Amino acid sequence: MKGNRFSKGSEWSRDAKWAVLFIHIYVFIGCMIGLTLFVGVVVANYTENRGTALLTVDQRRWHDLKARLKMAQPLHVPPKPPESAKLRCYLYDLTTSRWFKQLFAALVVLNSFTLVIPWNVMEEQDRKKLLLSLTVISAICNVLFTLECLLKMIAFTISGFWQSRRNRIDMIITILGINWIVFHFLFQLPAYFAGGITEWKRLTYTYGYLVVILRFFTIAGRKSTLKMLMLTVVMSMVRSSFIIAAMFLLVLFYANAGVVLFGMVKYGQAVGKHVNFRNGREALVVLFRSVTGEDWNDIMHDCMRAPPFCNWHPGLSYWQTDCGNYFGAIVYFCSFYLIITYIVLNLLVAIIMENFSLFYSSEEDALLSYADIRNFQLVWNMVDIEQKRSIPVRRVKFLLRLLKGRLEVDDEKDGLLFKHMCHEMERLHNGDDVSFHDVLNMLSYRSVDIRKSLQLEELLQREELEYIIEEEVAKHTIRTWLENCLKSIKAKQNNTLGKMNSIGSTFAFPQSQEVLTKGVVLTEPSPEEELQGVDKGVGSGKKKAQRGNSITEVVTEAQKKSVKRANEKIKERRGTLRQIQMGTYDELEEVEEDDDTDGGGDMRRPSFDYPHHSDISHEKQFEDVKTWWTLCD
């Protein structure tokens, strides 16, 4: 009775339903919390080692912006054809319209739906009409895709069509689709008479299946959101190439160790013909399956096999038995699964999430939005007509004037910044062509506060470059201003000399550009002397100001006095200003009579000639010039 009571009590204790809470609490704490914290620590250590975790908010945004700009590429949209080619203009507008793109995106989806049932010979026997209808729909879609390529070739020209990578991929897949149509529908009759219709259909079904799958991936290039998602995957694979290589080496090491430890294990529930460690190739397959979590614990239990569940006798070596290794299997599989699943794979997840946040971050957090980058791509496509991914430096000014939005630069309001940008491109590339990313990176530096966004080393390099650019632009501006001033001074001097020559021809002055005074030579200075005079004039500005700013003004004042005296002499001889200006025939006779009365017939001259008896007047003029020069000194 006691034994029965004891057994009943033990059965009651084992049948306690509250014990199910134990396993749930353990899984929740151990897996949901413990492993999540472990993953968080791994990701945090990864970001700290990369340095991104220690960046400020602005520095983090700048880091993301550089990654965005690195992945941005020029648009491959050929320029619009001339208006004279009306057919090409119509097809250009048609192929670049929104509804045209959406129509062929829908055709890609429709073509993918044709794989709703398997394409094989067995399915053809069961549902022949349905499979035939689906293959015909796929063939019609391929014909329409061919028509799309032809229309784009006419609108863009063959060279313009081939510039786009997406167009190249579409063209290759379209050619494969046309080949599938020919092989599947036209070559069935020859294959039937040859007696190999079954094998031929099996081949063409597989070929068409692959063409439809390849066509499905082209939809990523037709939608910007899907394109960003594909870029996220591609960039994640590129950035995680080192981690992937390390994981492969780790798997290779464990595969070789598995061949040594479990190479002769007896087949069981999990270990069999396709899952074993007989050689390195089979071991790699087993471990890659274990990475996904597929029955790795069952494989571990089969590798833990020990006597009497395996063939073992005293005196036999390890390689002569089919037993496993109990403790070795536990350490081997548990360590492999923890390292690969909870460390390496989570590092890959961290990289993917980093790139995902890079592409799908909000526009408020981004320094430059996708709309700004898209605007730059459109403007670049307008300037880079030849689609060479580079433009001459002289076109940078034109490109900057066309930008809108946050990258807009007004050469009137921000003239100095505009000069700095243009000079930066000229200085960094020595007048050669500049690429798409060169101009975009320069604009990104100019659109942010470098003191907040850049790290120390990059900040010092950028500030040094901007200081050099500002200094060179200032020198160039001053040099241009001085050249303009000298040109205006030279123009005034040439104008004054022209007036002096006209006055000299009127009053018989010496026909020379040099006005000689006693010990003073007044000549037209050369450009080198003008530059030296301007440089020296900074130190002696007061003295030059007293001189009247130029020698020409001194000469002009002296000539004014000499002309005034000459006019007074003429007035004394002629009587009136009208007689001086208009020397008629009657007036000349009157002058002759006056001269005859004075007894000086040899003194007869036209009214505008300067009289010979003005030698004393010349000496007075030179004395006036000398006096003016002395006063100016």
LINZIGI-V103670 format. One record per residue. N is the residue number from 1. SS is DSSP state (helix for helix, strand for strand, loop for the rest). PHI is phi as a letter, one per 40 degrees, with the letter a starting at -180 (999 if undefined). Layout:
BEGIN
n->N ss->SS phi->PHI
n->N ss->SS phi->PHI
END
This chain:
BEGIN
n->1 ss->loop phi->999
n->2 ss->helix phi->c
n->3 ss->helix phi->c
n->4 ss->helix phi->c
n->5 ss->helix phi->c
n->6 ss->helix phi->c
n->7 ss->helix phi->c
n->8 ss->helix phi->c
n->9 ss->helix phi->c
n->10 ss->helix phi->c
n->11 ss->helix phi->c
n->12 ss->helix phi->c
n->13 ss->helix phi->c
n->14 ss->helix phi->c
n->15 ss->loop phi->c
n->16 ss->loop phi->c
n->17 ss->helix phi->c
n->18 ss->helix phi->c
n->19 ss->helix phi->c
n->20 ss->helix phi->c
n->21 ss->helix phi->c
n->22 ss->helix phi->c
n->23 ss->helix phi->c
n->24 ss->helix phi->c
n->25 ss->helix phi->c
n->26 ss->helix phi->c
n->27 ss->helix phi->c
n->28 ss->helix phi->c
n->29 ss->helix phi->c
n->30 ss->helix phi->c
n->31 ss->helix phi->c
n->32 ss->helix phi->c
n->33 ss->helix phi->b
n->34 ss->helix phi->c
n->35 ss->helix phi->c
n->36 ss->helix phi->c
n->37 ss->helix phi->c
n->38 ss->helix phi->c
n->39 ss->helix phi->c
n->40 ss->helix phi->c
n->41 ss->helix phi->c
n->42 ss->helix phi->c
n->43 ss->helix phi->c
n->44 ss->helix phi->c
n->45 ss->helix phi->c
n->46 ss->helix phi->c
n->47 ss->helix phi->c
n->48 ss->helix phi->c
n->49 ss->helix phi->c
n->50 ss->helix phi->c
n->51 ss->loop phi->g
n->52 ss->helix phi->c
n->53 ss->helix phi->c
n->54 ss->helix phi->c
n->55 ss->loop phi->c
n->56 ss->loop phi->c
n->57 ss->helix phi->c
n->58 ss->helix phi->c
n->59 ss->helix phi->c
n->60 ss->helix phi->c
n->61 ss->helix phi->c
n->62 ss->helix phi->c
n->63 ss->helix phi->c
n->64 ss->helix phi->c
n->65 ss->helix phi->c
n->66 ss->helix phi->c
n->67 ss->helix phi->c
n->68 ss->helix phi->c
n->69 ss->helix phi->c
n->70 ss->helix phi->c
n->71 ss->helix phi->c
n->72 ss->loop phi->c
n->73 ss->loop phi->b
n->74 ss->loop phi->c
n->75 ss->loop phi->c
n->76 ss->loop phi->b
n->77 ss->loop phi->b
n->78 ss->loop phi->c
n->79 ss->loop phi->c
n->80 ss->loop phi->c
n->81 ss->loop phi->c
n->82 ss->loop phi->c
n->83 ss->loop phi->c
n->84 ss->loop phi->c
n->85 ss->loop phi->c
n->86 ss->helix phi->c
n->87 ss->helix phi->c
n->88 ss->helix phi->c
n->89 ss->helix phi->c
n->90 ss->helix phi->c
n->91 ss->helix phi->c
n->92 ss->helix phi->c
n->93 ss->helix phi->c
n->94 ss->helix phi->c
n->95 ss->helix phi->c
n->96 ss->loop phi->c
n->97 ss->loop phi->c
n->98 ss->helix phi->c
n->99 ss->helix phi->c
n->100 ss->helix phi->c
n->101 ss->helix phi->c
n->102 ss->helix phi->c
n->103 ss->helix phi->c
n->104 ss->helix phi->c
n->105 ss->helix phi->c
n->106 ss->helix phi->c
n->107 ss->helix phi->c
n->108 ss->helix phi->c
n->109 ss->helix phi->c
n->110 ss->helix phi->c
n->111 ss->helix phi->c
n->112 ss->helix phi->c
n->113 ss->helix phi->c
n->114 ss->helix phi->c
n->115 ss->helix phi->c
n->116 ss->helix phi->c
n->117 ss->loop phi->b
n->118 ss->loop phi->c
n->119 ss->loop phi->c
n->120 ss->loop phi->a
n->121 ss->helix phi->c
n->122 ss->helix phi->c
n->123 ss->helix phi->c
n->124 ss->helix phi->c
n->125 ss->helix phi->c
n->126 ss->helix phi->c
n->127 ss->loop phi->b
n->128 ss->helix phi->c
n->129 ss->helix phi->c
n->130 ss->helix phi->c
n->131 ss->helix phi->c
n->132 ss->helix phi->c
n->133 ss->helix phi->c
n->134 ss->helix phi->c
n->135 ss->helix phi->c
n->136 ss->helix phi->c
n->137 ss->helix phi->c
n->138 ss->helix phi->c
n->139 ss->helix phi->c
n->140 ss->helix phi->c
n->141 ss->helix phi->c
n->142 ss->helix phi->c
n->143 ss->helix phi->c
n->144 ss->helix phi->c
n->145 ss->helix phi->c
n->146 ss->helix phi->c
n->147 ss->helix phi->c
n->148 ss->helix phi->c
n->149 ss->helix phi->c
n->150 ss->helix phi->c
n->151 ss->helix phi->c
n->152 ss->helix phi->c
n->153 ss->helix phi->c
n->154 ss->helix phi->c
n->155 ss->helix phi->c
n->156 ss->helix phi->c
n->157 ss->helix phi->g
n->158 ss->helix phi->c
n->159 ss->helix phi->c
n->160 ss->helix phi->c
n->161 ss->helix phi->c
n->162 ss->helix phi->c
n->163 ss->loop phi->c
n->164 ss->loop phi->c
n->165 ss->helix phi->c
n->166 ss->helix phi->c
n->167 ss->helix phi->c
n->168 ss->helix phi->c
n->169 ss->helix phi->c
n->170 ss->helix phi->c
n->171 ss->helix phi->c
n->172 ss->helix phi->c
n->173 ss->helix phi->c
n->174 ss->helix phi->c
n->175 ss->helix phi->c
n->176 ss->helix phi->c
n->177 ss->helix phi->c
n->178 ss->helix phi->c
n->179 ss->helix phi->c
n->180 ss->helix phi->c
n->181 ss->helix phi->c
n->182 ss->helix phi->c
n->183 ss->helix phi->c
n->184 ss->helix phi->c
n->185 ss->helix phi->b
n->186 ss->helix phi->c
n->187 ss->loop phi->c
n->188 ss->helix phi->c
n->189 ss->helix phi->c
n->190 ss->helix phi->c
n->191 ss->helix phi->c
n->192 ss->helix phi->c
n->193 ss->helix phi->c
n->194 ss->helix phi->c
n->195 ss->loop phi->g
n->196 ss->loop phi->b
n->197 ss->helix phi->c
n->198 ss->helix phi->c
n->199 ss->helix phi->c
n->200 ss->helix phi->c
n->201 ss->helix phi->c
n->202 ss->helix phi->c
n->203 ss->helix phi->c
n->204 ss->helix phi->c
n->205 ss->helix phi->c
n->206 ss->helix phi->c
n->207 ss->helix phi->c
n->208 ss->helix phi->c
n->209 ss->helix phi->c
n->210 ss->helix phi->c
n->211 ss->helix phi->c
n->212 ss->helix phi->c
n->213 ss->helix phi->c
n->214 ss->helix phi->c
n->215 ss->helix phi->c
n->216 ss->helix phi->c
n->217 ss->helix phi->c
n->218 ss->helix phi->c
n->219 ss->helix phi->c
n->220 ss->helix phi->c
n->221 ss->helix phi->c
n->222 ss->loop phi->c
n->223 ss->loop phi->b
n->224 ss->helix phi->c
n->225 ss->helix phi->c
n->226 ss->helix phi->c
n->227 ss->helix phi->c
n->228 ss->helix phi->c
n->229 ss->helix phi->c
n->230 ss->helix phi->c
n->231 ss->helix phi->c
n->232 ss->helix phi->c
n->233 ss->helix phi->c
n->234 ss->helix phi->c
n->235 ss->helix phi->c
n->236 ss->helix phi->c
n->237 ss->helix phi->c
n->238 ss->helix phi->c
n->239 ss->helix phi->c
n->240 ss->loop phi->c
n->241 ss->helix phi->c
n->242 ss->helix phi->c
n->243 ss->helix phi->c
n->244 ss->helix phi->c
n->245 ss->helix phi->c
n->246 ss->helix phi->c
n->247 ss->helix phi->c
n->248 ss->helix phi->c
n->249 ss->helix phi->c
n->250 ss->helix phi->c
n->251 ss->helix phi->c
n->252 ss->helix phi->c
n->253 ss->helix phi->c
n->254 ss->helix phi->c
n->255 ss->helix phi->c
n->256 ss->helix phi->c
n->257 ss->helix phi->c
n->258 ss->helix phi->c
n->259 ss->helix phi->c
n->260 ss->helix phi->c
n->261 ss->helix phi->c
n->262 ss->helix phi->b
n->263 ss->loop phi->c
n->264 ss->loop phi->b
n->265 ss->loop phi->c
n->266 ss->loop phi->c
n->267 ss->loop phi->c
n->268 ss->loop phi->a
n->269 ss->loop phi->c
n->270 ss->loop phi->b
n->271 ss->loop phi->c
n->272 ss->loop phi->a
n->273 ss->loop phi->c
n->274 ss->loop phi->b
n->275 ss->loop phi->b
n->276 ss->loop phi->a
n->277 ss->loop phi->b
n->278 ss->loop phi->c
n->279 ss->loop phi->a
n->280 ss->helix phi->c
n->281 ss->helix phi->c
n->282 ss->helix phi->c
n->283 ss->helix phi->c
n->284 ss->helix phi->c
n->285 ss->helix phi->c
n->286 ss->helix phi->c
n->287 ss->helix phi->c
n->288 ss->helix phi->c
n->289 ss->helix phi->c
n->290 ss->helix phi->c
n->291 ss->helix phi->c
n->292 ss->loop phi->c
n->293 ss->loop phi->g
n->294 ss->loop phi->c
n->295 ss->loop phi->f
n->296 ss->helix phi->c
n->297 ss->helix phi->c
n->298 ss->helix phi->c
n->299 ss->helix phi->c
n->300 ss->helix phi->c
n->301 ss->helix phi->c
n->302 ss->helix phi->c
n->303 ss->helix phi->c
n->304 ss->loop phi->c
n->305 ss->loop phi->c
n->306 ss->loop phi->b
n->307 ss->loop phi->d
n->308 ss->loop phi->c
n->309 ss->loop phi->c
n->310 ss->loop phi->a
n->311 ss->loop phi->c
n->312 ss->loop phi->a
n->313 ss->loop phi->b
n->314 ss->loop phi->c
n->315 ss->loop phi->g
n->316 ss->loop phi->c
n->317 ss->loop phi->c
n->318 ss->helix phi->c
n->319 ss->helix phi->c
n->320 ss->helix phi->c
n->321 ss->loop phi->b
n->322 ss->loop phi->b
n->323 ss->loop phi->c
n->324 ss->loop phi->b
n->325 ss->loop phi->b
n->326 ss->helix phi->c
n->327 ss->helix phi->c
n->328 ss->helix phi->c
n->329 ss->helix phi->c
n->330 ss->helix phi->c
n->331 ss->helix phi->c
n->332 ss->helix phi->c
n->333 ss->helix phi->c
n->334 ss->helix phi->c
n->335 ss->helix phi->c
n->336 ss->helix phi->c
n->337 ss->helix phi->c
n->338 ss->helix phi->c
n->339 ss->helix phi->c
n->340 ss->helix phi->c
n->341 ss->helix phi->c
n->342 ss->helix phi->c
n->343 ss->helix phi->b
n->344 ss->helix phi->c
n->345 ss->helix phi->c
n->346 ss->helix phi->c
n->347 ss->helix phi->c
n->348 ss->helix phi->c
n->349 ss->helix phi->c
n->350 ss->helix phi->c
n->351 ss->helix phi->c
n->352 ss->helix phi->c
n->353 ss->helix phi->c
n->354 ss->helix phi->c
n->355 ss->helix phi->c
n->356 ss->helix phi->c
n->357 ss->helix phi->c
n->358 ss->helix phi->c
n->359 ss->helix phi->c
n->360 ss->helix phi->b
n->361 ss->loop phi->c
n->362 ss->loop phi->c
n->363 ss->loop phi->c
n->364 ss->loop phi->c
n->365 ss->loop phi->c
n->366 ss->loop phi->c
n->367 ss->loop phi->c
n->368 ss->loop phi->b
n->369 ss->loop phi->c
n->370 ss->helix phi->c
n->371 ss->helix phi->c
n->372 ss->helix phi->c
n->373 ss->helix phi->c
n->374 ss->helix phi->c
n->375 ss->helix phi->c
n->376 ss->helix phi->c
n->377 ss->helix phi->c
n->378 ss->helix phi->c
n->379 ss->helix phi->c
n->380 ss->helix phi->c
n->381 ss->helix phi->c
n->382 ss->helix phi->c
n->383 ss->helix phi->c
n->384 ss->loop phi->c
n->385 ss->loop phi->c
n->386 ss->loop phi->c
n->387 ss->loop phi->f
n->388 ss->loop phi->c
n->389 ss->loop phi->g
n->390 ss->strand phi->a
n->391 ss->strand phi->b
n->392 ss->loop phi->c
n->393 ss->helix phi->c
n->394 ss->helix phi->c
n->395 ss->helix phi->c
n->396 ss->helix phi->c
n->397 ss->helix phi->c
n->398 ss->helix phi->c
n->399 ss->helix phi->c
n->400 ss->helix phi->c
n->401 ss->helix phi->c
n->402 ss->helix phi->c
n->403 ss->loop phi->c
n->404 ss->loop phi->b
n->405 ss->helix phi->g
n->406 ss->helix phi->c
n->407 ss->helix phi->c
n->408 ss->loop phi->c
n->409 ss->loop phi->b
n->410 ss->loop phi->c
n->411 ss->loop phi->c
n->412 ss->loop phi->c
n->413 ss->loop phi->c
n->414 ss->loop phi->b
n->415 ss->helix phi->c
n->416 ss->helix phi->c
n->417 ss->helix phi->c
n->418 ss->helix phi->c
n->419 ss->helix phi->c
n->420 ss->helix phi->c
n->421 ss->helix phi->c
n->422 ss->helix phi->c
n->423 ss->helix phi->c
n->424 ss->helix phi->c
n->425 ss->helix phi->c
n->426 ss->helix phi->c
n->427 ss->helix phi->c
n->428 ss->helix phi->c
n->429 ss->helix phi->b
n->430 ss->loop phi->f
n->431 ss->loop phi->g
n->432 ss->loop phi->c
n->433 ss->loop phi->c
n->434 ss->strand phi->b
n->435 ss->strand phi->c
n->436 ss->helix phi->c
n->437 ss->helix phi->c
n->438 ss->helix phi->c
n->439 ss->helix phi->c
n->440 ss->helix phi->c
n->441 ss->helix phi->c
n->442 ss->helix phi->c
n->443 ss->helix phi->c
n->444 ss->helix phi->c
n->445 ss->helix phi->c
n->446 ss->helix phi->c
n->447 ss->loop phi->c
n->448 ss->loop phi->b
n->449 ss->loop phi->c
n->450 ss->helix phi->c
n->451 ss->helix phi->c
n->452 ss->helix phi->c
n->453 ss->helix phi->c
n->454 ss->loop phi->c
n->455 ss->loop phi->c
n->456 ss->helix phi->c
n->457 ss->helix phi->c
n->458 ss->helix phi->c
n->459 ss->helix phi->c
n->460 ss->helix phi->c
n->461 ss->helix phi->c
n->462 ss->helix phi->c
n->463 ss->helix phi->c
n->464 ss->helix phi->c
n->465 ss->helix phi->c
n->466 ss->helix phi->c
n->467 ss->helix phi->c
n->468 ss->helix phi->c
n->469 ss->helix phi->c
n->470 ss->helix phi->c
n->471 ss->helix phi->c
n->472 ss->helix phi->c
n->473 ss->helix phi->c
n->474 ss->helix phi->c
n->475 ss->helix phi->c
n->476 ss->helix phi->c
n->477 ss->helix phi->c
n->478 ss->helix phi->c
n->479 ss->helix phi->c
n->480 ss->helix phi->c
n->481 ss->helix phi->c
n->482 ss->helix phi->c
n->483 ss->helix phi->c
n->484 ss->helix phi->c
n->485 ss->helix phi->c
n->486 ss->helix phi->c
n->487 ss->helix phi->c
n->488 ss->helix phi->c
n->489 ss->helix phi->c
n->490 ss->helix phi->c
n->491 ss->helix phi->c
n->492 ss->helix phi->c
n->493 ss->helix phi->c
n->494 ss->helix phi->c
n->495 ss->helix phi->c
n->496 ss->helix phi->c
n->497 ss->helix phi->c
n->498 ss->helix phi->c
n->499 ss->helix phi->c
n->500 ss->helix phi->c
n->501 ss->helix phi->c
n->502 ss->helix phi->c
n->503 ss->helix phi->c
n->504 ss->helix phi->c
n->505 ss->helix phi->c
n->506 ss->helix phi->c
n->507 ss->helix phi->b
n->508 ss->loop phi->g
n->509 ss->loop phi->c
n->510 ss->loop phi->c
n->511 ss->loop phi->c
n->512 ss->loop phi->b
n->513 ss->loop phi->c
n->514 ss->loop phi->b
n->515 ss->strand phi->b
n->516 ss->strand phi->c
n->517 ss->strand phi->b
n->518 ss->loop phi->c
n->519 ss->loop phi->g
n->520 ss->strand phi->b
n->521 ss->strand phi->b
n->522 ss->strand phi->b
n->523 ss->loop phi->b
n->524 ss->loop phi->c
n->525 ss->loop phi->c
n->526 ss->loop phi->c
n->527 ss->helix phi->d
n->528 ss->helix phi->c
n->529 ss->helix phi->c
n->530 ss->helix phi->c
n->531 ss->helix phi->c
n->532 ss->helix phi->c
n->533 ss->helix phi->c
n->534 ss->helix phi->c
n->535 ss->helix phi->c
n->536 ss->helix phi->c
n->537 ss->helix phi->c
n->538 ss->loop phi->c
n->539 ss->loop phi->c
n->540 ss->loop phi->b
n->541 ss->helix phi->c
n->542 ss->helix phi->c
n->543 ss->helix phi->c
n->544 ss->helix phi->c
n->545 ss->helix phi->c
n->546 ss->helix phi->c
n->547 ss->loop phi->c
n->548 ss->loop phi->g
n->549 ss->loop phi->g
n->550 ss->loop phi->a
n->551 ss->helix phi->c
n->552 ss->helix phi->c
n->553 ss->helix phi->c
n->554 ss->helix phi->c
n->555 ss->helix phi->c
n->556 ss->helix phi->c
n->557 ss->helix phi->c
n->558 ss->helix phi->c
n->559 ss->helix phi->c
n->560 ss->helix phi->c
n->561 ss->helix phi->c
n->562 ss->helix phi->c
n->563 ss->helix phi->c
n->564 ss->helix phi->c
n->565 ss->helix phi->c
n->566 ss->helix phi->c
n->567 ss->helix phi->c
n->568 ss->helix phi->c
n->569 ss->helix phi->c
n->570 ss->helix phi->c
n->571 ss->helix phi->c
n->572 ss->helix phi->c
n->573 ss->helix phi->c
n->574 ss->helix phi->c
n->575 ss->loop phi->h
n->576 ss->loop phi->a
n->577 ss->helix phi->c
n->578 ss->helix phi->c
n->579 ss->helix phi->c
n->580 ss->helix phi->c
n->581 ss->helix phi->c
n->582 ss->loop phi->b
n->583 ss->loop phi->c
n->584 ss->loop phi->c
n->585 ss->helix phi->c
n->586 ss->helix phi->c
n->587 ss->helix phi->c
n->588 ss->helix phi->c
n->589 ss->helix phi->c
n->590 ss->helix phi->c
n->591 ss->helix phi->c
n->592 ss->helix phi->c
n->593 ss->helix phi->c
n->594 ss->helix phi->c
n->595 ss->helix phi->c
n->596 ss->helix phi->c
n->597 ss->helix phi->c
n->598 ss->helix phi->c
n->599 ss->loop phi->g
n->600 ss->loop phi->b
n->601 ss->helix phi->c
n->602 ss->helix phi->c
n->603 ss->helix phi->c
n->604 ss->loop phi->c
n->605 ss->loop phi->a
n->606 ss->loop phi->c
n->607 ss->loop phi->c
n->608 ss->loop phi->c
n->609 ss->loop phi->c
n->610 ss->loop phi->c
n->611 ss->loop phi->c
n->612 ss->helix phi->c
n->613 ss->helix phi->c
n->614 ss->helix phi->c
n->615 ss->helix phi->c
n->616 ss->helix phi->c
n->617 ss->helix phi->c
n->618 ss->helix phi->c
n->619 ss->helix phi->c
n->620 ss->helix phi->c
n->621 ss->helix phi->c
n->622 ss->helix phi->c
n->623 ss->helix phi->c
n->624 ss->helix phi->c
n->625 ss->helix phi->c
n->626 ss->helix phi->c
n->627 ss->helix phi->c
n->628 ss->helix phi->c
n->629 ss->helix phi->c
n->630 ss->helix phi->c
n->631 ss->helix phi->c
n->632 ss->helix phi->c
n->633 ss->loop phi->c
END
